[in-house]
Each structure stands twice: as C-alpha cells, then as structure tokens.
C-alpha cells in the first residue's frame, strides 16, 4: 500500500463529555493510529450513540452506568434550514450532552492533530425514539394492511425534505471533511422473508400514497401488490409442515412469484426509492462543497442475504459516492447469520434443514467457513470472510470510490456470542488490507471498545506500515 490507510473510528458525543475531547483524540491516535473521526451527529439508534449498552461488559473507560439516550441531533441546528420541512430541527435531549455540540467542539481539536472529521448520520428510525419528534407520524411508511409502520418512508417528500435540510445545515455550518449516511433496512420482500430481522416486525411496506403513485407511474398495480404481499405474509407465518399442504412452502412461494410479479416489482420500487434519496444527498453535498467526501454505511445484512446483496450492487452506486463502509463485523457475524438463516428456515424454507440452508447461503455468497450452524454465534466468521468481502467491494467499484470496511471492536452482543480479542481484530485488520481496502473504520462506537483491542490495531499497523 503506497500511502498510509485511513484509520477511522466511530464515536458518539457522550464519550467526549465523559472523557474529554483532547483526551479521547490523543488516546485513539496513540493506541490505534486513528487519523479520521466518524462522529455520530444524527441518530435514533443506540448502536452508534450513548455509552455501553446496559447489561454488557464495561469496556474499562467512561462511566460504568447507563445514560439518558433519547436520540436526535448532537450538533447545533439552525432553524432557517428547516423552514420548508414538516419535521423541524430536533436536538437530542440526552441530559449528559445538554449544550454540547460534537462537531463544534471536536473539529478544532482534530485539526490540530491532523485528524479528518466525518459526520456520521444514521437513518434508522425503528427504535421508537422518534415518538418524541413532533409530526413524525406524517412521514411513516404504510404496510399492506393500511397501517402506519415503525419506519419512515424514504419516498415521502416531507421526510426527504427533512434529510436534505439536515445535510445542508451540517455542510454549510461546519468545515467537514466528509459525511457518511447509513440506513439499515431493506425492501419489503427481504423484510417479510427475514421476519423483520432483530428489530422489525416483518410486515410488507410501503403502500403510502407517494409510493403507490410511484408504482402506478411504473405500471405497477398497487392493489395487486398489496394483495400479493398479504398472501406472502400468510405463507411465511403459517405453521404447516408442507406435506399437509401438498407442496412445500418454497414451492408455494415460487407459485406466488409467478402469479404476482408485483412482489418483485414492489421490492424493486422500494430499493429505487432508497437509491434516489442517496443520489439527492450526494448531489446536495457536492453542490454545497465539492470537497466534502460522501460515503455510504452499508448494512451488515449484505453479508447474509443473497436477496439483499442482489439489490445492493456496489457498482450501482459508483456514480454517486466517494467511499463505502461495508459492515464486516466478523465476531458478531455468526450470531447474525444464524438468526437470518433460522428466519428463512421457519418461513419459505420450512422443512429444509438449517445446516443445509447455511451451506447454501455460504455457497451463493462466496464464503468458505467450516462451521456448523449451532456453532455460528460462538465462532463468528473468520478473517477470510473480511478479506473476501473487502476484495468484492474493491473489485466492484474498480477504483471509482474508496473502500473502508467497518471492523467490529467489542460490538455489544449476548454473552454466548464470540467476543472481540486482539488476535481476532488484528487478523481482521490484516485481512481487510490484504483485500485491497483503502482504510478501515473501527465500529460500532468507541464507548464499547476496550483499550486492549484498540492497541491491537496499532500493533498491526506498525508491523505492516513501519513509520520512517
């Protein structure tokens, strides 16, 4: 590698309040050679904000107590940018960070140390924390039964306007090096087949007036799409064993796809809406300041679901991205992969063994993990998984954008799940660099990470890239 790689770290505002801005910046630079800070500035998701998750092991720094995490913006917001938005500015009400502007406080100190500053904005809205935001129900998705969903609709013009206002506010008000946007959800087909994953209800969406109008313009019959997804939901949730029904659940799933092409059409419509939002964010940032780098945080589901991977082709975003951060959390990947396979095994693949389904997923995703299904949580996925996925992203983008894999450092998981060790993290870092990565982003958040594991990053970098 000709130049030093980007070594980023995701940090929430509370860590700087708890431990001091200068102290944290110096510590992560010393231990892990961090030269880029991905500051969580907008989130309704505890995965990137707040202290250590309650009930998980204390990492050895920061207060060993929970915080009052409510979500929202962790920077000063300026009302003039939100005048056209139904949803206005919403400052996080966390008591621990009251009055603290993470960008205003960190950027000057980072500049003194030669550290780049990226704003990390996360679109996840399923947590319920948005209940405290005025008029939020006006932007929610609508499911196939006409009920409001827990997530906002990516095609709702009021929601899009709010995001563009937030981005304009940040890029105009702060001297950023970059902005990373993330959203951890997929289309209606994947949501139904996967049972909603860990955090959602598995309902099909979105059938709001905006999505139905977009579907009709495309020649899709929204009534038939609703009908199809209701039938699909019934199939997935059924408890039959296949034999009693005459045909397996998977055969009946294929039959539904044949009779209702709207199932795939509506799923494609949702993904196209997400990509449209990405393009608008990219264009807004580049209009305001062409030097600000724009990147996408890519959901870990890309590692488990062939369907989601098919809808998340790296080459598709090449024209509107400067860098990507594919989530490659090898330690918790086994736990998450097992959960996804189990959802399939109780849905459209009822009657197919879990090990057989795991082997099938591995084969079609291009993995070579010698692991039994019941061992997945405790073993995780290997460094080879990180290398393969990094190389896939690098090859697909073909130099049109940088690749900064996200590596897990003490991601909070149940006790029976593989935990990060210096050896494991060092191997994952080396694998990412071997796969052609331009850098890495240490994830999910500094408040989870142990010093021992941060030091492992520094050791690997010193061995591979001696300082002259």
N, C-alpha and C positions, 0 to 999 in steps of 0.2 A: 504494500500500500504506500503510495508516494507521499501522502501527507497524513498528518495525524487525524484520526477519525473524530467525528462529533461524538462526544460522550454527554448525553443528556440525562436529566433526572426530573421526574415529576414531583412537584412539591405544592402542598396546599398552604393557604395563608396562615393557618393556625400554628404551623411549625415555626414560622418566623417570629410570631408573637411569643410563643413558648420558649424558644431557644435563642432568639436574637438574629437579626438579618445577617450581620457581618460574620457572626459565629458559624451559622449554617453554611454560608457560602464558602468560607475558608475550610470548614471541615470536609465538605463533599469534594472540594478541589484537592485537598491534601490526600484524602483516603482513596478516592475513585477517579481522580483527574477529570472531574466534571468541568466541561467548558461550555455547557449550554443548559439553561434552566427552562423547564416547561412548567410554567406557573398556572395552576388551576384557577382561572379567573371567573368562570361561569359554570355552575353545575348544580343539579338537584340530585346528585348521586354520591353516596358516601364512599364509593370506591376510589375517588380521587381527592376528596375533601375530608377535613377533620382529622382527629387523632386516630390512634389504633382502634379498630373495631372492638366493641365491648365483648368480653369473653375470650379474646385471643391473647396470645403471649405478648407481654410488654417488650418492646424492642431494645430497651436499655437507655432510651433518651426521651426527653419530653415528659410531661406529667403522666403518671400511670393512673389516669382517670378519664372517664368519657367526657365528651364536650357537648355543647348545645347546638348540634348541627341542624340547620334549617334549610340551607341551600339558597342559591341565587347568585348575585354578582358579588365578587370580592374586590372590586375596584370602584372608584367614584364614577357614578353615571351622571350624564348631563342631559337634562330634560329636553333640550331643544332637538336632540336626535330622535326622540320618541314621539314627537307631536303627531305624526301620521299613524302611529301604531295603536291598535285597540288595547294591547297589553303595554303598559308603561315600564319605566325603569323599576327594577326590583332588587334592591340591595339585600344581601344576605343578612339575616337578623341574628346570627350566631353571637351570643354575648361575648365570647372570648376574643372576637376580632372586631368588635364595635369600633368604628372610626379608623380602622386600619385599611389602607389602600395597598394591596400587594404589589401592583406594578409601580406606583409612585415611590414606594419605599425600597423596592429591590433593584429597579433598573439602575439608579446611580451607583449603588454599591457593586453591582455586577459589572458595570462599565469599567470601574476602577480595577477590576480583577481580570478583565479581558474575557468575561463570560457573556455569551449571547443570551438574549431573553426572548422566549416564545410564549405567547398567550395560548393556553390550552382551554378551549371551550367545548363542553360536553353536552350534547343534545338530549341525553337520556331524560325522559320525563315520566317514567312509570312508577317512581318511588312513592308517590303520594305527597311529596313535599310541595308540589305546585298548588295544593289546595289553599295555600296562603297567598297566592298571587291573584289579584283582582282580575276578573273577567276571563280567567283561564278556561272555563268550560266552553267558551265560544270557539276555541281552536282545537278541541278534542276530535279524534277520529270517531267514526261511526261504524259499528260492527254490522254483520249481515242480518241481524235482527232489529236494526234501527236504534240500538242503544249506544250512548256515548261510551267510548273506550278510555283506558287509563292514559294512553299516549296522545300527544298532539299530532295533528295531520300535517305532514310535510308539504302538502299541496294547498293548505288553507292560506289564502292571501294575507290574512292578519298575522298568522304565525310567521310566514316568510318575511313580512314587513318588520316584525319584531326582531328577527335574527339579523336582517340587514342593518337595522338601526343599531343593534348592539355591536356589530362588526365595525360599522362606520364610526361609532363613538370611540371604540378602543384604538383603531388605527389612526384616527385623527388626533386623539388626545394623548397618546403615548408613543415614544420612539421605539417601536417594536422591531425586532429582527425577524420575527415570524409569527404566524398564527396557525394553530393546529385545531381542526374541527373534528369531533368524533360523534358517532351515533351508533349505538349498539342494539340494533334490531334489524329484522329482515321483512320480507314481503309476507303476504297473507298465507301463501302455500306453505312456506317454511314454518311459519308460526303455528299453523294447525298441525302439521306433521310432527313437529318437535314438541307439541304440548305446551308451547309458550316458553320453553327453557326453564331457567331457575326463577325468573322474576315475573313472567307474564302469564295470562290466563289461557292462551292458546286459541283465542277467538279469531275468526277471519275479519279482515278490515280492508280498505276503508271505503265506506259507502256514503260519505257525506256528499252534499250537493256539488262540491267542487270536483271531487273525484269522479262522481257519476257523469258530470258534464264532460270531463276529460276523456272518460271511457267512451261516451257516446260519439265524441268527435273522432275517435279512433275506430268507430264502427262496432264497439262492444255493447252488448245488451246488458245493462246493469241489472235488470230484473232477473235475467237468466244467470248472471254471475252470482247474485245473492242466493238464488235457489240452489246453484251448484255447490256453493261453499257451505250452506246449511246441510246438504246431503253429505258432503265430505266430513264435516264436523261430526255428524251422526255416525258415520263409518268409523272414524278414528276413535270415538269414545265408546263404541259398542263393546260388549263383553263376550261376544260369541267366540267359539273356537275354530271357526272356519268350516269344519266338517259339517256341523249342523246347518250352516248357512248354504251349503252346497258348493261354494267357491271360497277360496282364501280371501282375506281382507285385501291382499295386494292385487289379486285378480280383479276384485270389485273396484279397487282404486283405479286400475288401468281402464276399466269399463267407464268409470265416471269421466276420466280424461277424454275418452273418445266421444262420449255423448255431450260433454260440456267443455268445448275448447276454451270457454270463457275462464276456466280455472287458471290456465297458464296465461291467458291474455290479461287477466286482472292482476296476477302476480307481477307480470312484466310492467304493467301500468304503474304499480307502486314503486318498483325499483327505478323506473324512468323519472318519477317524481323526485326521488331522493337525489339522483344524479343532477337533475335540474337545479335543485337547491345548492348542491356543491358548486355547480358552474356559476351560479349567481353570486355566491360568496367569494369565489375566486376572482370573478370579474370586478366585484366591488373593491376588494383589497387592492388589486392591481391598478384600478382607476385612481384610488386614493394615494397609493405609494407603490410604484412598481418594484421597489427594492425589498419590500416585505415578502418573505417566503411564505407560501401557503401549503399546508400539508393536511393529510387525512389520517386520523387514527382509525385503523381497520380492525373491526370486531374479531375477537378470538374464534367466533363461530366459523370463520373462513377455514379453520383448521379441522373442523369436524363434519360439516355438512356439505356433501357434493352439490346439493341444490344451491346453497348459499354461495359456494365457490363459483358455480356456473354463472351466477348473477353478479359476481364481484371480480370480473376480469381486470387485472391490473392495467392491461393495455388500453382499456376503455377510458381510463382517467388521465391518460398521458397528456392530453391537450389542456388540462386544467388542474395541474398540480406541480409543485416544486419538490415535494418529498412525501413519502408514505411511511407510516409507522405500523407495519403489520404486527398485531399482538401475537407473540410467540412464547407464551408462558409455559415452559416445558414442565415445571414441577406440578402445577395445578391442572395441566392439560389432560392428564389421565383421568382425573376426577370429572372434569367437564365432558370429555369424550364419552366416558361411561354413562353419564347422565343422558347425553344425546342419543346414544345407541339404545339405551333402555326405553326411552320415549318412543323410538321407532318400533322397538320390539313389542310394545304394548299397543301400538297403533296399527298402521297399514301393513306391518310385517309380523302381525300376530301369528304364532306357530313356528316362526323361524328362530333358531337358537341364537342367543346373544353373542356367543363366540363367533358363530358363522357371520353374523351381521358385522361384528367388529372387523373380522378378516376382510369382508367385502369392502367396508369403508376404507380400511388401510390400503387395499389394492387399488381402488379407484382414486384415492387421494395421493398415492405415490409414496407411502410410508413403508418402512421395513422394521417395525417394532416387534420383537419377540416377547409378547406379553399376553397373559391370559386375561380374560375380561374381568374376572373378580380381583385381579391384582392391579388394575389400572390406577386406582387412587393412590395406593401406597408406592407404586413405582414411577408414576408420571411417564412422560415421554422423554426420549434421550436427546443428547446434543445433536445427534444426526437429524432429528426432526427439525431442529433450529436451522441447521445447515441447509437442508433440502428446501425448506420454505423460504429462506433468505435467497437462495440461488434462483428459485422460481420467480420471486418478485423482481430480482435484478434482471433476469432474462426477459421477463415480460415487458418491463419498462425500457429495456435496451438503451439505457443512458439518458432517457428523457426526464428522469426525476431521480433524486437521491432515495436510498432505502436505509431507514433507521429502524431495525427490528426492536420491538419492545420486549425486554427480558424481565422475567418475574424475579423480584427480590423481596422475599417474605410476604407474598400475596396472602392475605388472610383467608384461610380455609379451615375446615374441621380438623381435629387432631389426627384422624386416621389418614389424612392426605399427605403426600410427600412434601416435606418442608425444604426450603432453600438451604443449601450448605455452601461454603466457599468453594469446594471442589466442583459441585454441580454448576454453580454460577460461572466459575472460571471456564468450565468446559463449554457452556452455552455461549459465552462471550467469544471464545476462540472459534466456535463453530460458525457464529454469525459473521465474523471477519473472514473465515475461510470461504463462506458462501458468497463473498463479494460485497458485504454491507459497507456503506459509507460511514457508518457510525451505529450507535445503539441508544436507546432511551431506557433508563432504569425505571422500572414501574412496579406497583401502581402508584405508590406515594411514599415519600421519604419517611413519614411518620410510622410506617410499618417496618422499615428496613433496619437491620442490625448493623452496627459498625463493622463487625467481623466480615459480613458479606460485602459491604462497600469496599473494604480493604482488599478483598479478593479481586475486585475489578482493577484496582490499581496495580496489583501484583502482575496480572496477566498483561496489562498494557505496558508495564515496564519491561517485561520479558520479551514482548513481541515488537515493541517500538521503543528501543533504547533512546534516551534523550542524549543529544550530543553535546 
